[in-house]
Amino acid sequence: MREIKVAVIGTKFMGRAHANAYRQARAFFSPPALPVLSLACGTNEHETQKFAEKFGFFRYTTNWEEAAQDPEIDVVDICTPNDLHAPITFAAARKGKAVFCEKPLARDLEEAKGMLRAVEEAGVPHMICFNYRFFPAIQLAKKLISDGALGEIRQFHALYLQDWGLTPGLPLTWRFQRERAGSGALGDTAVHIVDLARFLVGEIAEVTGLLATFIPERPLPSDGMGKVTVDDAAAFLARFQSGATGIFETSRVSLGRKNFMHLEVNGSRGSLFWNAEDPNWLWFYSIDDPPHLRGFRRILVTEEVHPYTKNWWPTGHILGYEHSFTHAVVELCGALREGRNPQPNFLDGVEAQAVLEAVLLSEGSKRWEKVPR
């Protein structure tokens, strides 16, 4: 059985999520190409060593160029701040490495397009980590929509709200700096619901939106205060190419909301909704039910017939956030073994970035803006 040697660049929240996913993919799915945690890369040597030991990496380094170009590595997994996504991708692609990148793909559309060109010209596989696609309930929602159970899709509603931006004394990290992050809540959280909208309903044609920064200054890591140059919250209306309408809202300062992602899709014959804080349940309404039985049914998506679930626990033993990353890694490994490009990939990252770009343009123009194709 072929082994895939992986370098994970970034050892914080996302680095831990990805490293755990490779371990669980081996243990529970036995993919046709087995991932091997070969090289960990971080900025602090002591912390990187501890990370490598904890997750079972064979080696570690503090030099991302070394990690991206290491001759033994097959997959470069990018879990860094957004401003490093492009240079690491370029370095890895030049050396013929497959690239797995956290979202958003880049800081802006041009940078994202450049990354897509780089992997395509190098002929290397590429994947973006839109992990919410890989919840079994979202996969079931996709099947219901594709099978026509909802009829003609007319409306899509999405909220993604968090409150960590209200933490007292939260310093001016890279997430609050446009030159490093590209945008705030828009690129950090809205990009997920944009991808799910595309995955479930289709391409977005035009948008009109607004952005807001409620906390204009934050403490500098050393001393004093620094200016926040990204948004704390964003909201926009959308029109899909199909004619369906969309309403999107995201925030990092919605007090009381921790990881509240709520999706609802309304069609001519049915509706469904899902929330990421209760991810094992999909709610479905069908006009085909007898009138006296109509109402939203609550489907526990843990049966063996549901995507990915048979590899985990018996029916009713629920899954969580970390499992979505494992399922993404299973897709990556399967695609590499089969010689195809994984889904979603950098093209999906570019298409999502194009929607964000149009929202940013709309904030300035105060009018509807077409999403560049």
C-alpha positions in Angstrom: 0.0 0.0 0.0 1.4 3.4 -1.0 2.3 5.9 1.8 2.0 9.6 1.4 4.6 11.6 3.4 3.1 14.8 4.8 4.6 18.1 6.0 2.3 20.2 8.1 3.3 23.9 8.2 1.7 25.6 11.1 1.3 24.2 14.6 -1.5 26.2 16.2 -5.3 25.6 16.0 -5.5 24.4 12.4 -2.2 22.6 12.5 -3.5 20.5 15.4 -6.8 19.8 13.6 -5.0 18.7 10.5 -2.4 16.5 12.3 -5.1 14.8 14.2 -7.1 14.2 11.0 -4.2 12.3 9.4 -3.8 10.1 12.4 -7.6 9.3 12.5 -7.8 8.7 8.7 -5.2 5.9 9.1 -6.9 4.4 12.2 -10.5 4.5 11.1 -10.6 4.5 7.2 -7.4 2.8 6.1 -7.3 4.9 2.9 -5.7 3.4 -0.2 -2.8 5.8 0.3 -1.8 6.0 3.9 -0.7 9.4 5.2 2.5 9.6 7.2 3.3 12.5 9.5 6.8 13.1 8.3 7.6 16.8 9.0 6.2 19.5 11.3 7.0 23.1 10.8 6.4 26.1 13.1 8.0 29.4 14.1 9.0 28.6 17.6 11.5 25.7 17.9 10.5 24.6 21.4 6.7 24.6 20.6 7.3 22.9 17.3 9.3 20.1 18.9 6.5 19.6 21.4 3.9 19.6 18.6 5.9 17.1 16.6 6.3 14.8 19.6 2.7 15.0 20.6 1.3 14.1 17.2 4.1 11.6 16.2 5.9 13.5 13.4 9.3 12.0 12.5 11.0 15.4 12.2 10.5 19.1 12.7 11.9 22.4 11.4 11.3 26.1 11.8 12.1 26.8 8.2 9.0 26.7 5.9 11.1 26.8 2.8 12.8 23.7 3.9 9.5 22.0 4.6 8.0 23.0 1.3 10.9 21.8 -0.7 11.9 18.7 1.2 12.6 15.9 -1.3 11.0 13.2 0.9 7.7 15.1 1.2 4.6 14.3 -1.0 2.0 16.7 0.4 2.6 20.1 1.8 -0.2 21.0 4.2 -0.5 24.8 4.8 -2.0 25.8 8.2 -0.3 29.2 8.4 -1.5 32.9 8.5 -3.0 33.9 5.2 0.0 35.9 3.9 2.1 32.7 3.7 -0.4 30.6 1.7 0.9 31.9 -1.7 4.6 31.7 -1.2 4.4 28.2 0.4 2.2 27.1 -2.5 4.6 28.5 -5.1 7.6 26.8 -3.4 5.9 23.4 -3.1 4.4 23.4 -6.6 7.8 24.1 -8.1 9.1 21.0 -6.4 6.2 18.9 -7.6 4.4 18.6 -4.2 0.7 18.2 -3.8 -0.7 21.1 -1.8 -3.5 21.1 0.8 -4.3 24.6 2.0 -6.4 26.1 4.7 -9.1 28.6 3.9 -9.3 31.3 2.7 -7.1 30.4 -0.2 -5.5 33.8 -0.3 -5.7 37.5 0.8 -7.4 38.6 -2.4 -8.6 37.3 -5.7 -5.5 38.0 -7.7 -3.4 36.2 -5.2 -5.8 33.3 -5.3 -5.7 33.1 -9.1 -1.9 33.1 -9.0 -1.9 30.2 -6.7 -4.3 28.3 -8.9 -2.1 29.0 -11.9 0.9 27.8 -10.0 -0.5 24.4 -9.2 -2.1 23.9 -12.6 1.1 24.8 -14.5 3.1 22.5 -12.2 0.6 19.7 -12.7 0.3 19.0 -9.0 -2.8 17.9 -7.1 -4.3 20.7 -4.9 -7.1 20.9 -2.3 -8.5 23.6 0.0 -9.8 22.7 3.4 -13.5 23.7 3.3 -14.1 21.1 6.0 -17.8 21.8 6.6 -18.6 20.1 3.3 -17.5 16.9 5.0 -20.1 16.7 7.8 -22.4 13.7 7.0 -25.4 16.0 7.4 -24.1 18.4 4.7 -23.4 15.5 2.4 -27.0 14.3 2.9 -28.3 17.8 2.3 -26.4 17.8 -1.0 -27.9 14.5 -2.0 -31.4 15.6 -1.2 -31.0 18.8 -3.3 -29.3 16.9 -6.2 -32.1 14.3 -6.2 -34.7 17.0 -6.5 -36.3 16.5 -3.1 -36.5 20.2 -2.5 -37.7 21.0 -6.1 -36.5 24.3 -7.5 -34.2 26.0 -5.1 -35.4 29.5 -4.3 -33.8 30.8 -1.2 -30.5 30.2 0.8 -30.0 31.7 4.2 -26.7 31.5 6.2 -25.4 32.9 9.5 -22.0 32.3 10.9 -21.5 34.0 14.2 -18.8 33.9 16.8 -17.8 36.2 19.7 -14.1 35.5 20.3 -13.3 39.0 19.0 -14.8 40.4 22.2 -12.2 38.8 24.4 -10.9 41.5 26.8 -7.4 42.7 25.9 -7.2 40.6 22.7 -4.1 41.8 21.0 -3.7 43.0 17.4 -2.7 39.7 15.9 -2.4 38.9 12.2 -6.1 38.2 11.9 -6.8 42.0 12.4 -4.3 43.2 9.8 -5.4 43.5 6.2 -1.9 43.1 4.9 -1.6 39.7 6.5 -5.2 38.4 6.6 -6.8 40.1 3.5 -10.1 40.6 5.4 -11.6 39.9 8.8 -14.8 38.0 9.4 -15.5 38.0 5.7 -12.5 35.8 4.8 -12.3 34.0 8.1 -15.9 32.8 8.5 -18.1 34.0 5.7 -15.9 32.1 3.2 -17.2 28.9 4.7 -20.8 29.7 4.2 -20.0 31.0 0.7 -18.5 27.6 -0.1 -21.4 25.8 1.3 -23.8 28.0 -0.8 -21.9 27.1 -3.9 -21.7 23.4 -2.9 -25.4 23.1 -2.2 -27.1 25.7 -4.5 -24.6 26.7 -7.2 -22.7 29.7 -8.4 -23.4 33.2 -7.1 -23.9 35.8 -9.8 -24.0 39.2 -7.9 -23.9 40.6 -4.4 -24.5 43.7 -2.4 -23.1 44.0 1.1 -21.7 46.0 4.0 -18.8 45.6 6.4 -18.4 47.0 9.9 -15.4 47.4 12.3 -16.7 47.9 15.8 -13.4 47.8 17.7 -11.1 50.1 15.7 -8.0 49.6 17.9 -6.5 46.7 19.8 -3.4 46.3 22.1 -0.1 45.7 20.3 1.8 42.6 21.4 4.5 44.8 22.9 3.0 48.1 24.0 0.4 50.7 23.0 -2.5 50.4 20.6 -2.7 49.5 16.9 -5.3 50.1 14.2 -7.6 47.3 13.1 -7.7 47.3 9.3 -10.3 44.5 8.7 -14.0 43.9 9.4 -15.5 42.6 12.6 -18.7 41.7 10.8 -20.2 41.5 7.3 -23.6 41.0 5.7 -24.6 40.7 2.1 -27.5 39.8 -0.2 -26.8 37.5 -3.2 -28.4 36.4 -6.4 -27.4 33.0 -7.7 -27.0 32.2 -11.3 -30.1 30.0 -11.0 -32.2 32.9 -9.9 -32.3 31.8 -6.2 -31.7 34.5 -3.6 -29.3 34.4 -0.7 -28.8 36.2 2.6 -25.5 35.9 4.4 -24.3 37.3 7.7 -21.1 36.7 9.7 -19.4 38.2 12.8 -16.6 37.6 15.2 -18.2 39.9 17.8 -21.7 38.4 18.3 -21.9 38.1 22.0 -22.9 34.6 23.2 -22.3 32.9 19.8 -19.4 30.5 19.9 -19.4 28.7 16.5 -23.0 29.3 15.4 -23.4 28.4 11.7 -27.0 28.1 10.6 -27.9 27.2 7.0 -31.4 27.0 5.5 -32.4 26.1 2.0 -35.9 26.6 0.7 -37.2 25.1 -2.5 -40.5 24.7 -4.3 -41.2 21.2 -2.8 -39.1 21.2 0.4 -36.8 22.9 2.8 -33.9 21.9 5.0 -31.8 23.5 7.7 -28.6 22.6 9.7 -26.6 24.1 12.5 -22.9 23.5 13.1 -23.3 23.5 16.9 -25.7 20.5 16.6 -24.1 18.9 13.5 -25.4 15.4 13.6 -29.0 16.5 12.8 -30.5 17.6 9.5 -34.0 19.1 9.5 -36.1 18.4 6.4 -39.6 19.4 5.3 -41.3 17.9 2.3 -44.5 19.0 0.6 -44.8 15.3 -0.6 -45.7 14.3 3.0 -49.5 13.8 3.7 -50.9 17.2 4.9 -51.6 15.8 8.4 -48.0 14.7 8.8 -46.2 17.8 7.4 -43.6 19.4 9.5 -39.8 19.5 9.8 -38.5 16.0 10.5 -35.3 15.7 12.5 -32.9 13.2 10.9 -30.0 11.8 12.9 -27.3 11.4 10.3 -25.4 8.5 11.9 -26.7 5.5 10.0 -24.3 3.3 8.1 -25.9 4.4 4.8 -24.9 8.0 5.5 -21.5 9.3 4.2 -18.4 8.4 6.3 -20.4 7.3 9.3 -19.9 3.5 9.0 -16.2 3.9 9.7 -16.8 5.4 13.1 -19.2 4.2 15.8 -22.5 2.4 16.0 -25.7 4.3 15.0 -26.5 7.2 17.3 -23.0 7.6 18.5 -22.5 11.2 17.3 -19.6 12.8 15.5 -18.0 16.3 16.0 -16.0 19.1 14.5 -12.7 17.1 14.3 -14.3 14.4 12.2 -14.9 16.8 9.3 -11.2 17.3 8.9 -10.6 13.5 8.9 -13.1 13.1 6.1 -11.4 15.8 4.1 -8.1 14.0 4.5 -9.7 10.7 3.4 -10.8 12.6 0.2 -7.3 13.9 -0.3 -5.7 10.5 0.1 -8.2 8.8 -2.1 -7.7 11.3 -4.8 -3.9 11.1 -4.7 -4.1 7.3 -5.0 -6.6 7.5 -7.9 -4.6 10.1 -9.8 -7.4 12.7 -9.7 -7.7 16.2 -8.2 -9.4 16.3 -4.8 -12.6 18.1 -4.1 -12.8 20.9 -3.2 -9.7 22.3 -4.7 -8.0 25.6 -5.5 -10.6 26.4 -8.2 -13.3 26.3 -5.4 -11.0 28.6 -3.4 -10.8 31.1 -6.3 -14.6 31.0 -6.8 -15.2 31.7 -3.1 -12.6 34.4 -3.1 -14.4 36.0 -6.1 -17.6 36.3 -4.1 -15.7 38.0 -1.2 -14.0 40.4 -3.7 -17.4 41.4 -5.0 -18.7 42.0 -1.4 -15.7 44.2 -0.7 -16.3 46.2 -4.0 -20.0 46.6 -3.0 -19.1 48.0 0.4 -17.2 50.8 -1.5 -19.6 51.3 -4.4 -22.8 51.0 -2.3 -24.4 49.0 -5.2 -24.8 45.5 -6.6 -21.6 44.0 -7.9 -21.2 41.1 -10.3 -19.0 38.2 -9.1 -16.1 37.9 -11.5 -15.9 34.5 -13.1 
